[in-house]
Amino acid sequence: MSEPTGAARRRGPFEVGDQVQLTDPKGRHYTFTLEAGKNFHTHKGSFPHDELIGSPEGSVVRTTGNVAYLALRPLLPDYVLSMPRGAAVVYPKDAGQILAFADIFPGARVVEAGVGSGSLSSFLLRAIGDQGMLHSYERRADFAEIATANVERYFGGPHPAWQLTVGDLQDNLSDTDVDRVILDMLAPWECLEAVSKALVPGGILCCYVATTTQLSKTVESIREIGCFAEPQPWESMIRNWHVEGLAVRPDHRMIGHTGFLVTARRLADGVEPPMRRRRPAKGAYGEDYDGPGSDRSA
């Protein structure tokens, strides 16, 4: 049985073409690709790539300036933060939430809109494996080109489960029986009708948006289309901790707001979503509003 795509590049001694992440004594990272006969240069000296080729992961190399660097393969969260960018990347903390709460499983059939620089595509492909299907849609050809290069660099070549289409999702979507749809775009509500037809009953829609106005429009539009269960919106934040003997305290800096996530489950055809029991606060909607949750819609 052959190994999954990219798995061989995650273990064993360093080889030519491997991505290497160096960590200096201050914890700073430097990422490069191993090439025979090349040298890695820093302001603290240099060392030959050949010194790492054939060495086990977790080795320590010293520059001509006698500075020690720890050499490891970059984890996927490290890789996506250091790779070339066209558009902003989906941060690892949000990608992890998407994989968990959109329940991305091996073999899943997934549609993604808004490829950007290929960060989320890489996470999704590793989760669904070679037997899954990821069909990504990207409006901009230049972003698609950057994303393709980043994904192929990480996996060591084209991934068999990935198809990338340049164009608008609502104009080009032809997939059916899709398990999951991930929308990372300015106006995901414009695609709800198209993706609702592609999703299987019980399938999950996950939207990633940046602002509160986008969040509000997305949630209300999911409610209004009438073929999804109640949407669940949230955001996540990460705060590291400093631990040095008895000095244990939170870091002064943290990864705060990057975006909002919304998930919703596709209902069976012809089924109306159950009436929401929780009424919105008075004044939450304008006087002319008569959509879901208003007294006039009851």
C-alpha positions as CSV (number, residue, x, y, z in Angstrom):
1,M,0.0,0.0,0.0
2,S,1.5,3.3,-1.1
3,E,1.9,6.1,1.4
4,P,-0.5,9.1,1.4
5,T,0.6,12.1,-0.7
6,G,3.3,14.0,1.1
7,A,3.8,11.6,4.0
8,A,7.3,10.5,2.9
9,R,8.4,14.1,3.2
10,R,7.4,14.3,6.9
11,R,9.8,11.7,8.2
12,G,13.3,10.3,7.9
13,P,16.7,12.0,7.3
14,F,16.8,15.4,5.5
15,E,16.9,15.1,1.7
16,V,17.5,17.5,-1.2
17,G,14.3,19.4,-1.8
18,D,13.0,19.2,1.8
19,Q,11.8,22.3,3.6
20,V,13.9,23.0,6.7
21,Q,13.0,25.3,9.6
22,L,15.9,26.6,11.6
23,T,15.4,28.0,15.1
24,D,18.0,30.4,16.6
25,P,18.8,30.8,20.3
26,K,16.2,33.6,20.5
27,G,13.4,31.4,19.1
28,R,13.3,33.1,15.7
29,H,12.5,30.9,12.7
30,Y,14.2,30.7,9.2
31,T,12.7,28.5,6.5
32,F,14.5,27.4,3.3
33,T,14.7,24.5,0.8
34,L,17.7,22.1,0.9
35,E,19.9,22.2,-2.2
36,A,23.1,20.3,-2.7
37,G,26.2,22.6,-2.8
38,K,24.3,25.7,-1.5
39,N,25.1,27.7,1.7
40,F,22.6,29.2,4.2
41,H,23.6,32.7,5.2
42,T,22.6,34.7,8.3
43,H,24.1,37.8,9.9
44,K,25.7,35.3,12.4
45,G,27.6,33.4,9.7
46,S,26.8,30.6,7.3
47,F,26.9,26.8,6.9
48,P,26.6,24.4,3.9
49,H,23.3,22.7,3.1
50,D,25.3,19.5,2.7
51,E,25.9,19.5,6.4
52,L,22.2,18.8,6.9
53,I,21.5,16.5,3.9
54,G,21.4,13.0,5.3
55,S,21.2,14.1,8.9
56,P,18.2,13.2,11.1
57,E,15.5,15.7,11.9
58,G,16.2,17.5,15.2
59,S,19.9,18.0,14.4
60,V,21.8,21.1,15.5
61,V,24.1,23.0,13.1
62,R,26.6,25.7,13.8
63,T,27.4,28.7,11.6
64,T,30.8,30.0,10.9
65,G,30.0,32.5,13.7
66,N,29.6,29.6,16.1
67,V,25.8,30.2,16.5
68,A,23.8,27.0,17.0
69,Y,20.5,26.4,15.1
70,L,18.0,23.7,15.6
71,A,16.9,22.1,12.3
72,L,13.4,20.6,11.9
73,R,10.9,20.2,9.2
74,P,8.3,23.0,9.5
75,L,4.9,21.9,10.7
76,L,2.0,22.8,8.5
77,P,1.1,25.8,10.8
78,D,4.7,27.1,10.4
79,Y,4.7,26.5,6.7
80,V,1.5,28.5,5.9
81,L,2.7,31.5,7.9
82,S,6.1,31.6,6.0
83,M,5.0,30.7,2.5
84,P,4.7,33.4,-0.3
85,R,1.4,35.2,-0.2
86,G,-1.0,36.6,-2.7
87,A,-4.0,37.1,-0.4
88,A,-4.0,36.9,3.4
89,V,-3.8,33.4,4.7
90,V,-6.3,31.6,6.9
91,Y,-4.4,31.4,10.2
92,P,-3.7,28.0,11.7
93,K,-6.0,28.7,14.7
94,D,-8.9,29.2,12.3
95,A,-7.9,26.4,10.0
96,G,-7.9,24.1,13.0
97,Q,-11.4,25.3,14.1
98,I,-12.7,24.7,10.5
99,L,-11.3,21.1,10.4
100,A,-12.9,20.3,13.8
101,F,-16.2,22.1,13.6
102,A,-16.9,21.5,9.9
103,D,-16.0,17.9,10.7
104,I,-13.6,17.4,7.8
105,F,-13.0,13.6,7.6
106,P,-10.9,11.3,5.4
107,G,-12.5,10.7,2.1
108,A,-14.8,13.8,2.4
109,R,-16.0,15.6,-0.7
110,V,-15.3,19.3,0.0
111,V,-15.9,22.5,-2.0
112,E,-13.9,25.6,-1.1
113,A,-14.4,29.1,-2.4
114,G,-11.7,31.7,-2.0
115,V,-8.3,29.9,-2.2
116,G,-6.2,32.9,-1.4
117,S,-2.6,31.7,-0.9
118,G,-3.5,28.0,-0.4
119,S,-3.3,27.9,3.4
120,L,-6.7,26.4,4.0
121,S,-6.4,24.2,0.9
122,S,-3.3,22.5,2.4
123,F,-5.1,21.8,5.7
124,L,-8.1,20.5,3.9
125,L,-6.2,18.2,1.6
126,R,-4.2,16.7,4.4
127,A,-7.4,16.0,6.3
128,I,-9.4,14.4,3.4
129,G,-6.5,12.4,2.1
130,D,-5.9,10.9,-1.4
131,Q,-9.4,9.3,-1.5
132,G,-11.3,12.6,-0.8
133,M,-12.1,15.4,-3.2
134,L,-11.4,19.1,-2.7
135,H,-12.7,21.4,-5.5
136,S,-11.4,24.9,-4.9
137,Y,-12.7,28.0,-6.7
138,E,-10.7,31.2,-6.9
139,R,-11.8,34.3,-8.8
140,R,-8.3,35.7,-9.4
141,A,-5.8,33.8,-11.6
142,D,-2.8,35.3,-9.9
143,F,-4.0,34.1,-6.5
144,A,-4.7,30.6,-8.0
145,E,-1.1,30.5,-9.4
146,I,0.4,31.3,-6.0
147,A,-1.8,28.9,-4.2
148,T,-0.9,26.1,-6.6
149,A,2.8,26.6,-6.1
150,N,2.4,26.7,-2.3
151,V,0.3,23.5,-2.1
152,E,2.6,21.6,-4.5
153,R,5.7,22.8,-2.6
154,Y,4.3,21.4,0.6
155,F,3.1,18.0,-0.7
156,G,6.0,17.6,-3.1
157,G,3.9,17.8,-6.2
158,P,0.3,17.9,-7.4
159,H,-2.2,16.4,-4.9
160,P,-4.5,13.8,-6.5
161,A,-7.5,14.9,-4.5
162,W,-7.3,18.6,-5.6
163,Q,-9.1,20.4,-8.4
164,L,-8.7,24.2,-8.8
165,T,-11.1,26.2,-10.9
166,V,-10.5,29.9,-11.7
167,G,-13.9,31.7,-11.7
168,D,-16.9,32.6,-9.5
169,L,-18.3,29.7,-7.4
170,Q,-22.0,30.6,-8.2
171,D,-21.3,30.6,-11.9
172,N,-19.2,27.5,-12.1
173,L,-20.3,25.1,-9.4
174,S,-21.3,21.8,-10.9
175,D,-20.4,19.5,-8.0
176,T,-23.2,17.4,-6.4
177,D,-23.4,15.2,-3.3
178,V,-20.9,17.5,-1.5
179,D,-20.2,16.7,2.2
180,R,-18.8,20.1,3.2
181,V,-18.6,23.6,1.7
182,I,-16.1,26.2,3.0
183,L,-16.7,29.8,1.9
184,D,-13.8,32.3,2.6
185,M,-15.0,35.3,0.6
186,L,-16.4,38.8,1.0
187,A,-20.0,38.0,0.4
188,P,-20.7,34.3,1.1
189,W,-24.5,35.0,1.2
190,E,-24.4,35.4,-2.6
191,C,-23.5,31.7,-2.9
192,L,-26.0,30.1,-0.5
193,E,-28.5,29.1,-3.1
194,A,-25.8,27.4,-5.2
195,V,-24.2,25.5,-2.4
196,S,-27.4,24.5,-0.8
197,K,-28.2,22.5,-4.0
198,A,-24.7,20.9,-3.9
199,L,-24.7,19.9,-0.2
200,V,-26.1,16.5,0.9
201,P,-28.7,16.5,3.7
202,G,-26.7,16.8,7.0
203,G,-23.8,18.4,5.1
204,I,-22.0,21.3,6.7
205,L,-21.6,24.9,5.4
206,C,-18.8,26.8,7.0
207,C,-18.2,30.6,6.3
208,Y,-15.2,32.6,7.2
209,V,-15.7,36.4,7.3
210,A,-13.7,39.3,8.7
211,T,-16.2,41.9,10.0
212,T,-19.3,42.1,12.2
213,T,-21.4,43.4,9.3
214,Q,-20.4,40.4,7.2
215,L,-21.1,38.1,10.1
216,S,-24.6,39.6,10.6
217,K,-25.4,39.4,6.9
218,T,-24.2,35.8,6.6
219,V,-26.1,34.5,9.6
220,E,-29.4,36.3,8.6
221,S,-29.1,35.1,5.0
222,I,-28.6,31.5,6.2
223,R,-31.7,31.8,8.3
224,E,-33.7,33.3,5.5
225,I,-32.9,30.7,2.8
226,G,-34.7,28.2,4.9
227,C,-32.8,25.0,4.2
228,F,-30.3,25.1,7.0
229,A,-30.5,24.5,10.7
230,E,-29.8,27.4,13.0
231,P,-26.3,28.8,12.2
232,Q,-23.6,28.9,14.9
233,P,-21.2,31.9,14.8
234,W,-18.0,32.3,16.9
235,E,-14.4,33.4,16.9
236,S,-11.3,32.0,18.6
237,M,-8.3,33.7,20.2
238,I,-4.9,32.3,21.3
239,R,-2.7,33.5,24.1
240,N,0.7,31.9,24.9
241,W,2.1,31.7,28.4
242,H,5.6,32.5,29.7
243,V,6.8,29.7,32.0
244,E,10.2,30.1,33.6
245,G,10.5,28.5,37.0
246,L,8.1,30.3,39.3
247,A,7.5,33.1,36.8
248,V,4.3,31.9,35.1
249,R,2.3,34.5,33.4
250,P,0.4,35.2,30.1
251,D,2.4,36.7,27.3
252,H,1.8,40.4,26.7
253,R,1.0,39.7,23.0
254,M,-1.6,37.3,21.7
255,I,-3.3,36.2,18.4
256,G,-6.6,38.0,18.8
257,H,-9.3,38.6,16.2
258,T,-8.5,37.2,12.7
259,G,-12.0,36.3,11.5
260,F,-15.5,35.0,12.4
261,L,-16.6,31.5,11.6
262,V,-20.2,30.3,11.0
263,T,-21.4,26.7,10.6
264,A,-24.8,25.4,9.6
265,R,-26.2,22.0,8.8
266,R,-28.1,21.3,5.6
267,L,-31.7,20.1,6.2
268,A,-33.4,17.4,4.1
269,D,-35.2,18.7,1.1
270,G,-38.7,20.0,1.8
271,V,-38.1,20.3,5.6
272,E,-38.6,23.6,7.3
273,P,-36.2,24.5,10.2
274,P,-37.7,24.3,13.6
275,M,-39.0,27.6,15.1
276,R,-36.4,29.3,17.2
277,R,-37.4,29.5,20.8
278,R,-35.2,32.4,21.8
279,R,-36.7,35.7,20.6
280,P,-34.3,38.5,19.6
281,A,-33.9,41.5,21.9
282,K,-36.3,44.4,21.3
283,G,-34.8,46.7,18.8
284,A,-32.4,44.0,17.4
285,Y,-34.2,44.4,14.0
286,G,-35.6,47.5,12.3
287,E,-39.3,48.4,12.4
288,D,-39.8,47.2,8.9
289,Y,-38.2,43.8,9.4
290,D,-40.5,40.8,9.0
291,G,-38.0,38.0,8.5
292,P,-37.2,35.0,10.8
293,G,-37.5,35.8,14.5
294,S,-39.8,38.9,14.1
295,D,-43.2,39.0,15.7
296,R,-44.8,39.4,12.3
297,S,-43.2,36.2,11.0
298,A,-44.5,34.1,14.0
